Amino acid sequence: MDTKKNIENISLLKEKISDWHKLSDEELFLAVKEFEKTPRLEVSIYYQDLFNDPKFSKTLLDIYKKHKDNTKLVVLLVSAIGNMIQRYDLPETKEIYEFMLENSDKSNIGPYVAIFLPKLRNFENYDKKWNYFMNIKKMSPKKVAESSFETIMDLYLEKIPEQYKNEAVEYFNKKVEESKNEYGKQYYQDIINKIRFSECSKNR
């Protein structure tokens, strides 16, 4: 599908979702599901104005307030808003940050939040971040949770506090044992070595 057609389709979807009060719950879910895919398309400057849209992100948050108990819909909203921020520089607001934080430990939502929350500007001052990081790997769905945890560990590898290093090493040791190929084993072993190296460096 060409870019012009994509822009038209995304614009129509945004219009439809902006009138969400007129939609049934099923229609709203399907419209948001369709929209959520669009910020994940190949990044293009042609989509910048469509996704860097604070008014529309506010609409998505209004939908959330009315449908907090619909886990599948909330996951789509997390992904849509997260990708709009991460890939199209949608301005991060206090309301967006609080929305992500509110869902950070919810079952079947938390691991998706973890893809975006640690990169938000407001998260830098979050005082329970390491407790939060270490809990991510225990969330469900397990596959997404572990992937999010591993990405975060990679991001913060040099900053793991001493009290969490053993737990991190144990996790990655288990991954080495479970890996079915040499590349996987080596990848996880390298992370373990980096954690241990940072520990040795501090002790010198």
The 8 nearest C-alpha neighbors of each residue, nearest first, counted from 0:
[[1, 4, 2, 5, 3, 6, 8, 7],
 [2, 0, 4, 3, 5, 6, 7, 8],
 [1, 3, 5, 4, 6, 0, 45, 7],
 [4, 2, 6, 5, 1, 7, 0, 8],
 [3, 5, 7, 2, 6, 1, 8, 0],
 [6, 4, 2, 8, 3, 7, 9, 1],
 [7, 5, 3, 9, 4, 8, 10, 2],
 [6, 8, 4, 10, 5, 9, 11, 3],
 [9, 7, 5, 11, 10, 6, 12, 4],
 [8, 10, 12, 6, 11, 7, 5, 13],
 [11, 9, 13, 7, 12, 8, 6, 14],
 [10, 12, 14, 8, 13, 9, 15, 7],
 [13, 11, 9, 15, 14, 10, 16, 8],
 [12, 14, 16, 10, 15, 11, 17, 9],
 [15, 13, 17, 11, 12, 16, 10, 18],
 [14, 16, 12, 18, 13, 17, 11, 19],
 [15, 17, 19, 13, 18, 14, 12, 30],
 [16, 18, 14, 19, 15, 13, 58, 55],
 [19, 17, 16, 15, 20, 21, 14, 22],
 [18, 20, 16, 22, 21, 17, 27, 15],
 [19, 21, 18, 22, 23, 17, 16, 27],
 [20, 22, 19, 18, 23, 15, 27, 16],
 [23, 21, 19, 20, 26, 27, 24, 18],
 [22, 24, 26, 25, 27, 21, 20, 19],
 [25, 23, 27, 26, 28, 22, 29, 19],
 [24, 26, 28, 23, 27, 29, 22, 30],
 [27, 25, 23, 29, 28, 24, 22, 30],
 [26, 28, 24, 30, 25, 29, 22, 23],
 [27, 29, 25, 31, 26, 30, 32, 24],
 [28, 30, 32, 26, 27, 31, 33, 25],
 [31, 29, 27, 33, 32, 28, 26, 34],
 [30, 32, 34, 28, 33, 29, 35, 27],
 [33, 31, 29, 35, 30, 34, 28, 75],
 [32, 34, 30, 31, 35, 36, 29, 37],
 [33, 35, 31, 37, 36, 32, 30, 12],
 [36, 34, 79, 32, 37, 33, 31, 75],
 [37, 35, 34, 39, 33, 38, 40, 32],
 [36, 38, 39, 40, 34, 35, 9, 33],
 [39, 37, 40, 82, 36, 83, 35, 79],
 [40, 38, 37, 36, 41, 82, 42, 35],
 [41, 39, 37, 38, 42, 36, 43, 46],
 [40, 42, 43, 39, 38, 37, 86, 46],
 [43, 41, 40, 44, 86, 39, 38, 46],
 [42, 44, 45, 46, 41, 47, 40, 87],
 [43, 45, 47, 46, 42, 48, 87, 49],
 [44, 46, 43, 47, 48, 2, 6, 49],
 [45, 47, 49, 44, 43, 48, 50, 6],
 [48, 46, 44, 49, 50, 45, 51, 87],
 [49, 47, 51, 50, 46, 52, 45, 44],
 [50, 48, 46, 47, 51, 52, 10, 9],
 [49, 51, 52, 47, 83, 48, 87, 46],
 [52, 50, 89, 48, 47, 87, 49, 88],
 [51, 53, 50, 55, 54, 49, 56, 89],
 [54, 52, 56, 55, 57, 51, 89, 90],
 [55, 53, 57, 52, 56, 58, 59, 51],
 [54, 56, 58, 57, 53, 52, 59, 17],
 [55, 57, 59, 53, 58, 54, 60, 52],
 [58, 56, 60, 54, 55, 59, 53, 61],
 [59, 57, 55, 61, 56, 60, 62, 17],
 [58, 60, 56, 62, 57, 61, 63, 55],
 [61, 59, 63, 57, 62, 58, 64, 56],
 [62, 60, 58, 64, 63, 59, 57, 65],
 [61, 63, 59, 60, 65, 64, 66, 58],
 [62, 64, 60, 66, 61, 67, 65, 59],
 [65, 63, 61, 62, 66, 67, 60, 59],
 [64, 66, 62, 63, 67, 61, 68, 60],
 [67, 65, 63, 68, 69, 64, 62, 73],
 [68, 66, 63, 69, 64, 65, 73, 70],
 [67, 69, 66, 70, 73, 65, 72, 63],
 [68, 70, 72, 66, 67, 71, 73, 63],
 [71, 69, 73, 72, 68, 74, 108, 107],
 [72, 70, 74, 73, 69, 75, 108, 107],
 [71, 73, 75, 69, 74, 70, 28, 76],
 [72, 74, 76, 70, 75, 71, 77, 69],
 [75, 73, 77, 71, 72, 76, 108, 78],
 [76, 74, 78, 72, 73, 77, 35, 79],
 [75, 77, 73, 79, 78, 74, 80, 72],
 [78, 76, 74, 75, 80, 79, 81, 73],
 [77, 79, 81, 75, 76, 80, 82, 74],
 [78, 80, 35, 76, 82, 81, 77, 75],
 [79, 81, 83, 77, 82, 78, 76, 84],
 [82, 80, 78, 84, 83, 79, 115, 77],
 [81, 83, 85, 84, 79, 86, 80, 38],
 [82, 84, 80, 87, 81, 89, 50, 86],
 [85, 83, 89, 88, 81, 82, 87, 86],
 [86, 84, 82, 83, 87, 88, 81, 89],
 [85, 87, 82, 83, 84, 88, 42, 38],
 [86, 88, 83, 84, 89, 51, 47, 85],
 [89, 87, 84, 90, 85, 86, 51, 83],
 [88, 90, 84, 51, 83, 87, 91, 52],
 [91, 89, 88, 92, 84, 53, 51, 52],
 [90, 92, 89, 95, 84, 93, 96, 119],
 [93, 91, 95, 94, 90, 96, 97, 53],
 [92, 94, 96, 95, 97, 91, 121, 98],
 [93, 95, 97, 92, 96, 98, 60, 91],
 [96, 94, 98, 92, 97, 93, 99, 91],
 [97, 95, 93, 99, 98, 94, 100, 92],
 [96, 98, 100, 94, 99, 95, 101, 93],
 [99, 97, 95, 101, 96, 100, 94, 102],
 [98, 100, 96, 102, 97, 101, 103, 112],
 [101, 99, 97, 103, 102, 98, 96, 116],
 [102, 100, 98, 99, 103, 97, 104, 105],
 [101, 103, 105, 99, 100, 104, 109, 108],
 [104, 102, 109, 100, 112, 101, 105, 99],
 [105, 103, 109, 102, 106, 108, 101, 138],
 [106, 104, 109, 102, 108, 103, 107, 101],
 [105, 107, 108, 139, 109, 104, 138, 140],
 [106, 108, 139, 140, 109, 105, 110, 70],
 [107, 109, 105, 106, 111, 74, 110, 102],
 [110, 108, 103, 104, 112, 105, 111, 102],
 [111, 109, 144, 113, 112, 108, 143, 147],
 [112, 110, 113, 109, 114, 108, 74, 143],
 [111, 113, 109, 114, 110, 115, 103, 116],
 [114, 112, 110, 111, 116, 115, 147, 109],
 [113, 115, 112, 111, 147, 116, 110, 117],
 [114, 116, 113, 112, 118, 81, 117, 119],
 [115, 117, 119, 113, 118, 112, 114, 99],
 [118, 116, 119, 115, 122, 113, 114, 151],
 [119, 117, 116, 115, 120, 122, 114, 123],
 [120, 118, 116, 122, 121, 117, 115, 96],
 [119, 121, 122, 123, 118, 91, 117, 124],
 [122, 120, 123, 119, 124, 96, 125, 93],
 [121, 123, 125, 124, 119, 120, 117, 116],
 [124, 122, 121, 125, 120, 119, 117, 118],
 [125, 123, 122, 126, 121, 120, 128, 127],
 [124, 126, 122, 123, 128, 127, 121, 129],
 [125, 127, 128, 124, 129, 123, 122, 130],
 [128, 126, 130, 129, 125, 131, 132, 124],
 [127, 129, 131, 130, 126, 125, 132, 122],
 [130, 128, 132, 131, 127, 133, 160, 163],
 [129, 131, 133, 127, 128, 132, 134, 163],
 [130, 132, 128, 129, 134, 133, 127, 135],
 [133, 131, 129, 135, 134, 130, 128, 148],
 [132, 134, 130, 131, 135, 129, 136, 148],
 [133, 135, 131, 132, 137, 136, 130, 138],
 [136, 134, 137, 138, 132, 133, 144, 148],
 [135, 137, 145, 144, 134, 148, 138, 133],
 [138, 136, 135, 134, 139, 144, 141, 145],
 [139, 137, 135, 136, 144, 141, 140, 106],
 [140, 138, 141, 107, 106, 144, 137, 110],
 [139, 141, 107, 142, 143, 144, 138, 110],
 [140, 142, 139, 144, 143, 145, 138, 137],
 [141, 143, 145, 144, 140, 146, 139, 147],
 [144, 142, 146, 145, 141, 140, 110, 147],
 [145, 143, 110, 141, 136, 147, 142, 146],
 [146, 144, 136, 148, 142, 147, 143, 141],
 [145, 147, 143, 149, 148, 144, 142, 150],
 [148, 146, 150, 144, 145, 149, 114, 113],
 [149, 147, 145, 151, 146, 150, 136, 135],
 [148, 150, 152, 146, 151, 147, 145, 153],
 [151, 149, 153, 147, 148, 152, 154, 146],
 [150, 152, 154, 148, 153, 149, 155, 147],
 [153, 151, 149, 155, 156, 154, 150, 148],
 [152, 154, 156, 150, 151, 155, 149, 190],
 [153, 155, 151, 152, 156, 150, 157, 149],
 [156, 154, 152, 158, 157, 153, 151, 159],
 [157, 155, 153, 152, 158, 154, 159, 194],
 [156, 158, 155, 159, 197, 194, 193, 154],
 [159, 157, 155, 156, 160, 197, 154, 161],
 [158, 160, 156, 157, 164, 155, 161, 163],
 [161, 159, 162, 163, 158, 164, 129, 157],
 [160, 162, 164, 163, 159, 198, 165, 158],
 [161, 163, 160, 164, 165, 166, 159, 167],
 [164, 162, 166, 161, 160, 165, 167, 159],
 [163, 165, 167, 161, 166, 162, 168, 159],
 [166, 164, 168, 167, 163, 169, 162, 161],
 [165, 167, 169, 163, 164, 168, 170, 162],
 [166, 168, 164, 170, 165, 169, 163, 171],
 [167, 169, 165, 171, 170, 166, 191, 172],
 [170, 168, 172, 166, 167, 171, 165, 173],
 [171, 169, 167, 173, 168, 172, 166, 174],
 [170, 172, 174, 168, 173, 169, 187, 175],
 [173, 171, 175, 169, 174, 170, 168, 176],
 [172, 174, 176, 171, 170, 175, 177, 169],
 [173, 175, 171, 177, 172, 176, 178, 170],
 [174, 176, 184, 172, 178, 173, 177, 187],
 [177, 175, 173, 174, 178, 172, 184, 179],
 [176, 178, 174, 175, 173, 179, 184, 172],
 [179, 177, 175, 183, 184, 180, 176, 174],
 [178, 180, 177, 181, 183, 184, 176, 175],
 [181, 179, 183, 182, 178, 184, 185, 177],
 [180, 182, 184, 183, 185, 179, 178, 186],
 [181, 183, 185, 184, 180, 186, 178, 179],
 [184, 182, 186, 181, 185, 178, 180, 187],
 [185, 183, 175, 181, 187, 182, 178, 186],
 [184, 186, 188, 182, 183, 187, 189, 181],
 [187, 185, 183, 189, 188, 184, 182, 190],
 [188, 186, 190, 189, 184, 185, 171, 175],
 [187, 189, 185, 191, 190, 186, 184, 192],
 [190, 188, 192, 186, 187, 191, 185, 193],
 [189, 191, 193, 187, 188, 192, 194, 186],
 [192, 190, 188, 194, 189, 193, 168, 195],
 [191, 193, 189, 195, 190, 194, 196, 188],
 [192, 194, 196, 190, 195, 191, 197, 189],
 [195, 193, 191, 197, 192, 196, 190, 198],
 [196, 194, 198, 192, 193, 197, 191, 199],
 [195, 197, 193, 199, 198, 194, 192, 200],
 [196, 198, 200, 194, 195, 199, 193, 157],
 [199, 197, 195, 196, 201, 200, 194, 202],
 [200, 198, 196, 202, 201, 197, 195, 203],
 [201, 199, 197, 203, 202, 198, 196, 195],
 [202, 200, 198, 199, 203, 197, 196, 161],
 [201, 203, 199, 200, 198, 197, 196, 195],
 [202, 200, 201, 199, 198, 197, 196, 195]]
